[in-house]
Amino acid sequence: MTFLNSLEAARIAVGIMLDGGVRHVVVCPGSRSAPMAYALAEASAAGRVELLVRIDERSAGFTALGLALSTGSPAAVVTTSGTAVGNLMPAVMEANHAAVPLLVISADRPEELRGTGANQTTVQPDLFGEQVRFAVDVPAGTDPQRAVETALSAATGAFPDLPPGPVQLNLAFRDPLVPAAGEKMPAAAGTQRFRVGAEPLVMNLPPAPEHLPERRTVVLAGHDAGPVAEAFARAHSLPLLAEPSSNARFGPNAVGPYRLLLEHFGPDSAQPIERVVLFGRPTLSRPVAALLARPDVPSALYQPVPVAWYEPGRRTELPLESLADLADFAGRGSGGWLDAWLLAGSAAQHALDGVLSAEAPARGPSVASLVWKHARGQLLLGSSNGIRDVDLAGLPAPEPAATVYANRGLAGIDGTISTATGLAIGAGQDTTVLLGDVTFLHDAGGLLLGAGEDEPTLRIVVLNDSGGAIFGLLEHGAVEESGNYGDAVERLFSTPHSVDIAALAAAYGVGHSAVSTTAGLAEALGQPLQGRTIIEVRTNRRGLRGLHARIKEAVAAAVEGVLAG
């Protein structure tokens, strides 16, 4: 057997990765991973790969996640040994549940140093357990070609019944870890930039056949449903209830504040929902979850390929692989059925806008409405209240204006700024991210770019209400109002803070502006975007529970009036 030195093995691994479609690699500095760093530097000089360098592995993992999301190609992250690898776990977990092709390249000590107490040595093989599609430990000195090829196949969904997702290549390297004396970096072939720049997609399907029965079916478009959901609803004359990150929230059949309307089409209404057709993964609202859980309403899930967000047999929807079978299940809507939803939706939107316009200070739903209206290129919606506010107040447009992303695999607040950075760099498009202040602070380190690193064109809209407001809209808000637990809810759930975001932006060299009204936010969103900028929307979360109650009351009155007429 021929034993390879560390740099030779690293060059083989890099070559196979690039031949397999990897175009972006995020490198974290470290000694044991040095052979991969040198091999990637050589490939970068040859114009074959675009490198990003990050000092924080957690940020690096989410940056690579964003790169993979925006390009549709596998992206890799390289770390040294020890705790560096463990910091990738959140990004790997998200990639697992969201089916994102993420390659983890973890450098490791050779076999003779493992278990000896050698510095930065732990058990790295299979560290990510069931979170990865494939994991392999490549001993020092051996050819990594087959391992890398298998990992790429697993990451990109090339194996039957296995969705795309993260993989781990644990590559052991033995000293020497640096190029041999006399070796030189190849002459640079010019800086290569790999960009996608895909526009939002629209599909068309033929009209539903006349022989299909008329049914009171609704089309639910959950996260990552895609434009096929909009096309299906339009072709079958069915109301479309689309989450923001479905990339289906547009078109003539889309209903904006749909979650407030479901009770008006419940079992005791004049026009109860009979069936549900589901595209993508529903993640945002309890009314939708309650609808899908109803045993008297049959539901079907369009699933043409394997998905990663649920285990087979664990959901009640009937999985269907073809649109023809889905059409037979859904039927087609009558004119009266679709019109009822569109009239109710229009009345609800008008009532919602009326409540919001009566408040000059910017609040979550009004901020979400403006960001949704102004976003172009790419839009990333942070977890917690941000994406739910858009789901409530984001007016569906005739055509999609931006490609929408969200980390809904596990709906965590971690890594959001880093994900947005990866999205912006991968697509080379203007990118907007809407997030709360707690989500922003959780990944403030994602603002750090080293000298010479590419700066994305990124607008960061931070709704700063000095803490986490979402818990106030859940059961915890009622507990707080009762006064029975003193300040426990405020301290343990809302996590109040007094961070100076302007100073934080200045520390990282990021532009900053502060607004407190919807008019000020609209003006700020209308400014041309260059480099990175933070728009801080300063607001108060006190009274948010009451605002949502007023919205629900106004919508109910408006919808009842329309449906009764």
C-alpha positions in Angstrom: 0.0 0.0 0.0 1.2 3.5 -0.9 1.1 5.9 2.0 0.4 9.5 1.1 1.8 12.5 3.0 -0.8 14.8 4.5 -0.7 17.5 1.7 -1.0 14.8 -1.0 -4.1 13.4 0.7 -5.5 16.8 1.1 -5.0 17.7 -2.5 -6.8 14.5 -3.6 -9.7 15.3 -1.3 -10.0 18.9 -2.6 -9.8 17.7 -6.2 -12.6 15.2 -5.8 -14.7 17.8 -3.9 -14.4 20.4 -6.7 -15.0 17.8 -9.4 -18.2 16.9 -7.5 -19.6 20.4 -7.7 -18.3 22.2 -4.5 -17.6 25.8 -5.4 -17.6 27.5 -2.0 -15.6 26.4 1.1 -15.5 28.1 4.4 -12.2 27.6 6.2 -11.6 28.0 9.9 -8.0 28.4 10.9 -6.2 25.6 12.7 -3.0 23.6 12.8 -4.3 20.0 12.2 -6.4 21.2 9.2 -3.5 23.0 7.6 -3.1 20.4 4.8 -6.6 21.2 3.7 -6.0 24.9 4.0 -2.9 24.8 1.8 -4.6 22.5 -0.8 -7.6 24.8 -1.0 -5.3 27.8 -1.3 -3.8 26.2 -4.3 -7.2 25.5 -5.8 -8.3 29.0 -5.1 -5.2 30.4 -6.9 -6.2 28.2 -9.9 -9.6 29.7 -9.9 -11.4 26.5 -9.0 -13.0 27.4 -5.7 -14.0 30.4 -3.7 -12.7 30.5 -0.2 -14.2 32.3 2.8 -12.3 32.4 6.2 -14.1 32.6 9.5 -12.6 32.4 13.0 -15.9 31.1 14.6 -16.8 27.6 13.6 -20.5 28.0 14.4 -20.6 31.1 12.2 -18.7 29.2 9.5 -21.2 26.4 9.6 -24.2 28.6 9.0 -22.3 30.6 6.4 -21.8 27.4 4.5 -25.4 26.5 5.0 -26.4 29.8 3.4 -24.1 29.3 0.5 -25.6 25.8 -0.2 -29.1 27.2 0.1 -28.5 30.1 -2.4 -26.5 28.1 -4.9 -28.3 24.7 -4.7 -24.8 23.2 -4.7 -22.9 21.4 -1.9 -20.9 23.8 0.2 -18.1 22.7 2.6 -16.8 23.9 5.9 -13.3 22.9 7.1 -12.3 22.8 10.8 -9.4 21.7 12.9 -9.8 19.1 15.6 -11.3 19.3 19.1 -14.1 21.7 20.1 -13.9 23.3 16.6 -15.9 20.3 15.2 -18.5 20.4 18.0 -19.3 24.1 17.2 -20.7 22.9 13.8 -23.5 20.9 15.4 -26.2 23.6 15.2 -25.6 24.1 11.5 -25.4 20.4 10.9 -28.7 19.8 12.7 -30.4 22.5 10.6 -29.0 21.1 7.4 -30.2 17.6 8.4 -33.9 18.7 8.9 -33.8 21.1 6.0 -32.1 18.7 3.5 -29.2 21.0 2.7 -26.0 19.6 1.1 -23.4 20.5 3.7 -20.0 18.9 3.8 -18.2 18.9 7.1 -14.4 18.4 6.7 -13.1 17.8 10.2 -9.3 17.3 10.6 -8.2 14.9 13.2 -5.1 13.4 14.9 -3.7 10.1 13.5 -4.6 6.9 15.2 -1.4 6.7 17.3 -2.3 10.0 19.0 -6.0 9.2 19.8 -6.8 8.3 23.3 -3.4 9.4 24.6 -4.4 12.8 25.9 -2.9 14.6 22.9 -3.9 18.2 22.8 -7.2 19.0 21.0 -8.0 15.3 20.6 -11.4 13.8 21.2 -13.7 11.2 19.6 -14.6 12.9 16.3 -15.8 10.0 14.1 -19.6 9.8 14.2 -19.7 12.9 16.4 -22.9 14.1 14.6 -24.7 10.7 15.0 -28.0 10.5 13.1 -27.8 14.1 12.0 -25.6 13.3 9.0 -26.4 11.2 5.9 -22.9 9.7 5.9 -19.8 9.8 8.1 -16.4 8.3 7.5 -13.1 8.3 9.3 -10.2 8.4 6.8 -6.9 7.2 8.4 -3.8 9.3 8.0 -1.8 8.4 4.9 -4.7 6.7 3.0 -6.3 7.8 -0.3 -9.5 9.7 0.5 -11.0 9.6 -3.0 -13.7 6.9 -2.4 -14.7 8.4 0.9 -15.1 11.9 -0.6 -17.0 10.5 -3.6 -19.4 8.6 -1.4 -19.9 11.7 0.9 -20.8 13.9 -2.1 -23.3 11.3 -3.3 -25.0 11.2 0.1 -25.0 15.0 0.5 -26.6 15.6 -2.8 -29.3 13.0 -2.5 -27.9 10.6 -5.2 -28.8 7.5 -3.1 -32.4 6.1 -3.4 -34.8 7.1 -0.6 -32.2 9.4 0.9 -32.8 13.1 0.8 -29.9 15.5 0.5 -28.2 16.6 3.7 -25.0 17.0 5.7 -22.1 14.6 5.7 -18.9 14.3 7.8 -15.5 13.5 6.4 -13.1 13.1 9.3 -9.7 13.3 7.8 -6.7 12.3 9.9 -3.4 14.0 9.1 0.0 13.1 10.3 3.0 15.5 10.6 4.3 17.2 8.5 1.3 19.3 8.0 2.9 22.0 5.8 4.3 22.0 2.3 7.7 20.6 1.8 10.6 23.0 1.6 10.9 24.5 -1.8 7.2 24.0 -2.7 5.5 27.2 -3.9 2.0 28.4 -4.4 1.0 28.1 -8.1 0.7 31.4 -10.0 -2.7 32.9 -9.5 -5.1 32.4 -12.5 -7.3 35.3 -11.4 -9.9 35.5 -8.7 -12.9 33.3 -9.5 -16.4 34.3 -8.2 -19.1 31.7 -8.5 -22.6 33.4 -8.5 -26.0 32.1 -9.1 -28.4 35.0 -9.0 -31.6 33.0 -9.7 -34.8 35.0 -9.9 -38.0 34.0 -8.1 -39.8 31.3 -9.9 -43.3 31.1 -11.3 -44.9 27.9 -12.7 -47.9 27.2 -14.9 -50.0 24.0 -14.9 -52.9 23.2 -17.2 -56.4 23.9 -15.8 -58.0 21.1 -13.8 -60.0 18.7 -15.9 -63.7 19.3 -15.9 -64.5 15.8 -14.8 -63.0 16.4 -11.4 -65.6 16.9 -8.7 -66.0 20.2 -7.0 -64.7 20.2 -3.5 -64.1 22.7 -0.8 -60.3 22.1 -0.7 -57.6 24.5 0.5 -54.0 24.4 -0.6 -51.5 24.8 2.2 -48.0 25.9 1.2 -45.5 25.3 4.0 -41.9 26.0 4.1 -40.0 25.2 0.9 -43.2 24.3 -1.0 -42.0 26.0 -4.1 -44.0 27.7 -6.9 -45.7 24.4 -7.8 -48.1 25.1 -4.9 -49.2 28.4 -6.4 -49.6 26.9 -9.8 -51.7 24.0 -8.4 -54.0 26.3 -6.5 -54.5 28.5 -9.6 -55.1 25.6 -11.9 -57.7 24.0 -9.6 -59.4 27.3 -8.6 -58.6 26.7 -4.9 -57.6 29.2 -2.2 -53.9 29.3 -1.5 -52.7 29.6 2.2 -49.0 30.1 1.9 -46.3 30.7 4.5 -43.8 33.3 3.6 -40.9 30.9 3.1 -42.9 28.6 0.9 -41.9 30.8 -2.1 -45.6 30.3 -3.2 -47.1 33.4 -1.4 -48.1 35.2 -4.6 -50.7 35.0 -7.4 -54.4 35.6 -7.7 -55.5 32.8 -5.3 -53.2 33.7 -2.4 -54.9 34.8 0.8 -52.9 37.0 3.2 -54.0 36.7 6.8 -55.3 33.2 6.3 -54.6 31.9 9.7 -57.2 34.3 11.1 -59.8 33.0 8.6 -59.6 29.3 9.3 -62.1 29.4 12.1 -64.6 31.1 9.7 -64.5 28.1 7.5 -64.6 25.6 10.3 -67.0 22.6 10.8 -69.9 24.8 12.0 -69.6 27.4 9.3 -71.8 27.7 6.2 -68.8 26.6 4.0 -66.6 24.2 5.9 -63.3 23.1 4.6 -63.6 19.5 3.2 -60.1 18.6 2.2 -56.5 19.9 2.5 -53.7 19.6 0.1 -50.2 20.2 1.6 -47.1 21.3 -0.1 -43.9 21.7 1.9 -43.6 21.8 5.6 -46.1 23.7 7.8 -44.3 25.3 10.7 -45.8 28.6 11.8 -49.2 28.5 13.3 -51.4 26.6 15.7 -54.6 27.1 13.6 -52.9 25.3 10.6 -51.7 22.5 12.9 -55.2 22.1 14.3 -56.7 21.9 10.8 -54.2 19.2 9.8 -55.0 17.3 13.0 -58.7 17.1 12.3 -59.8 13.5 11.7 -62.9 14.7 9.7 -60.8 16.6 7.1 -58.8 14.3 4.8 -55.4 15.7 3.8 -52.7 14.8 1.3 -49.1 15.7 1.1 -47.4 16.3 -2.3 -44.1 14.4 -1.9 -42.4 13.6 -5.2 -39.0 13.0 -3.6 -37.8 11.9 -0.2 -37.9 14.6 2.5 -36.0 15.0 5.7 -38.5 16.8 8.0 -40.5 13.9 9.1 -40.2 10.1 9.5 -42.4 8.0 7.2 -45.6 6.9 8.9 -45.5 9.6 11.6 -47.9 12.1 9.9 -51.5 11.7 9.0 -51.5 13.2 5.5 -51.6 10.8 2.6 -48.3 11.1 0.7 -48.7 11.4 -3.0 -45.9 11.4 -5.6 -47.7 12.7 -8.7 -49.7 15.8 -9.4 -52.2 13.7 -11.2 -53.0 11.8 -8.0 -53.0 15.0 -6.1 -55.5 16.4 -8.6 -57.8 13.5 -8.1 -57.7 13.9 -4.3 -58.2 17.7 -4.4 -60.8 18.0 -7.1 -61.5 21.5 -8.2 -63.0 24.5 -6.5 -66.2 26.1 -7.4 -66.3 29.8 -8.1 -68.2 30.4 -4.9 -65.6 28.6 -2.8 -62.7 30.6 -4.1 -64.6 33.8 -4.1 -65.6 33.4 -0.5 -61.9 33.0 0.5 -60.8 35.9 -1.6 -63.5 38.2 -0.3 -62.8 37.2 3.3 -59.1 37.6 2.7 -59.5 41.1 1.3 -61.7 42.1 4.2 -59.3 40.7 6.7 -56.3 42.5 5.0 -58.2 45.8 5.1 -59.1 45.4 8.7 -55.5 44.4 9.6 -54.1 47.4 7.7 -56.5 49.7 9.5 -55.4 48.6 12.9 -51.7 48.9 12.0 -52.1 52.3 10.3 -53.7 53.7 13.5 -50.3 53.2 15.3 -47.5 55.5 14.2 -44.8 53.7 16.1 -43.4 50.7 14.3 -44.6 47.4 15.6 -43.8 43.9 14.6 -46.6 43.3 12.1 -46.1 46.7 10.4 -42.4 46.2 10.2 -42.9 42.8 8.6 -45.4 44.2 6.1 -42.9 46.9 5.0 -40.0 44.6 4.7 -42.0 42.1 2.7 -43.2 44.9 0.4 -39.7 46.3 -0.2 -37.5 43.1 -0.3 -35.9 42.3 -3.7 -33.3 39.7 -4.6 -33.3 37.5 -1.5 -35.1 37.7 1.8 -34.2 35.7 4.9 -36.7 35.7 7.7 -35.5 35.0 11.2 -37.3 32.6 13.5 -39.4 33.7 16.4 -41.8 36.6 15.8 -40.3 37.9 12.5 -41.5 35.2 10.1 -44.9 34.9 11.9 -45.4 38.7 11.5 -44.8 38.4 7.8 -47.2 35.4 7.7 -49.8 37.6 9.3 -49.2 41.0 7.5 -47.3 40.3 4.4 -49.5 41.1 1.4 -49.3 38.6 -1.4 -48.1 40.2 -4.6 -49.2 39.2 -8.2 -45.7 38.0 -8.9 -42.9 37.0 -6.4 -40.5 39.9 -5.8 -37.8 38.0 -3.8 -36.6 34.5 -3.2 -37.4 33.8 0.5 -35.4 31.7 2.9 -35.8 30.7 6.5 -34.0 28.3 8.8 -37.1 26.2 9.5 -35.4 22.8 9.7 -35.3 23.3 13.5 -36.5 26.9 13.6 -33.6 28.0 15.8 -32.5 31.6 16.2 -28.8 30.7 16.0 -26.7 31.5 13.0 -29.1 33.9 11.2 -26.7 36.6 10.3 -24.1 34.1 9.1 -26.8 32.3 7.0 -27.8 35.6 5.5 -24.1 36.3 4.7 -23.8 33.0 2.9 -26.9 33.6 1.0 -25.8 37.0 -0.2 -22.3 35.8 -1.2 -23.6 32.7 -2.9 -26.1 34.4 -5.1 -24.4 37.8 -5.5 -27.7 39.5 -5.0 -29.0 42.1 -2.7 -30.2 40.3 0.4 -32.4 41.5 3.3 -32.7 39.7 6.6 -35.5 40.5 9.1 -34.8 39.4 12.7 -35.5 40.3 16.3 -32.9 41.7 18.6 -32.4 38.5 20.5 -31.8 36.6 17.3 -29.4 39.4 16.2 -27.4 39.3 19.4 -27.2 35.5 19.3 -25.2 35.7 16.1 -23.5 39.1 16.5 -20.2 37.4 15.9 -21.5 36.6 12.4 -20.8 40.3 11.6 -17.1 39.7 11.8 -15.3 39.7 8.4 -11.6 39.4 8.3 -9.5 41.8 6.3 -9.7 41.1 2.6 -12.9 38.9 2.9 -15.8 39.6 0.5 -18.4 41.9 2.0 -21.9 40.9 1.0 -24.6 43.3 -0.1 -26.8 42.8 3.0 -29.5 44.8 4.7 -30.1 43.7 8.3 -33.4 44.8 9.7 -33.4 44.4 13.5 -36.7 44.8 15.4 -35.3 45.9 18.7 -37.8 45.7 21.5 -35.2 45.0 24.2 -35.9 41.3 24.6 -37.9 38.3 23.3 -41.5 39.3 22.5 -42.8 35.9 21.2 -43.3 34.4 24.6 -45.7 37.3 25.5 -47.9 36.1 22.6 -48.0 32.5 24.0 -49.3 31.2 27.2 -46.5 32.9 29.1 -48.0 36.2 28.3 -51.2 35.3 30.3 -49.0 34.1 33.2 -47.2 37.4 33.2 -50.4 39.4 33.1 -51.8 37.4 36.1 -48.9 38.6 38.2 -48.7 35.2 39.9 -45.0 34.7 39.0 -43.7 38.2 39.5 -40.9 39.0 37.1 -40.1 35.4 36.3 -41.5 35.5 32.8 -39.8 38.8 32.0 -36.4 37.6 33.2 -36.5 33.9 32.2 -38.3 34.2 28.9 -38.2 37.8 27.6 -34.5 38.2 28.5 -34.4 42.0 28.6 -31.1 43.7 27.6 -29.7 47.2 27.0 -27.2 46.5 24.2 -26.2 49.5 22.1 -26.6 48.1 18.6 -25.2 51.2 17.0 -22.0 50.8 19.0 -21.9 47.1 18.1 -22.3 47.9 14.4 -19.5 50.5 14.6 -17.2 47.9 16.2 -17.7 45.6 13.2 -17.6 48.4 10.6 -21.2 48.0 9.6 -23.4 50.9 8.6 -26.2 51.7 11.0 -29.4 53.8 11.1 -32.2 53.8 13.7 -35.9 54.4 13.1 -39.0 54.2 15.3 -41.9 54.8 12.9 -43.3 53.1 9.9 -42.6 56.2 7.8 -38.9 56.2 8.9 -38.6 52.5 8.1 -40.1 52.9 4.7 -37.6 55.6 3.9 -34.7 53.6 5.1 -35.8 50.5 3.1 -36.0 52.7 0.0 -32.4 53.6 0.1 -29.9 52.0 -2.3 -28.0 49.1 -0.7 -24.3 49.1 -0.7 -22.2 46.7 1.4 -23.7 45.9 4.8 -26.1 48.1 6.8 -28.2 47.6 9.9 -31.6 49.2 10.2 -32.5 49.2 13.8 -36.2 49.5 14.4 -36.7 50.7 18.0 -40.0 49.7 19.5 -41.7 48.6 22.7 -43.0 45.1 23.1 -45.4 46.2 25.9 -48.9 46.1 24.5 -48.1 43.6 21.7 -50.5 41.1 23.1 -53.2 43.7 23.1 -52.4 44.7 19.5 -52.8 41.1 18.3 -56.1 40.9 20.1 -57.3 44.1 18.4 -56.2 42.7 15.0 -58.1 39.4 15.6 -61.2 41.3 16.7 -61.2 43.7 13.8 -60.6 40.8 11.3 -63.4 38.7 12.8 -65.9 41.6 12.5 -64.9 42.3 8.9 -65.0 38.7 7.8 -68.3 37.9 9.4 -69.8 40.9 7.7 -68.6 39.8 4.3 -69.5 36.1 4.7 -72.9 36.9 6.1 -73.7 39.1 3.1 
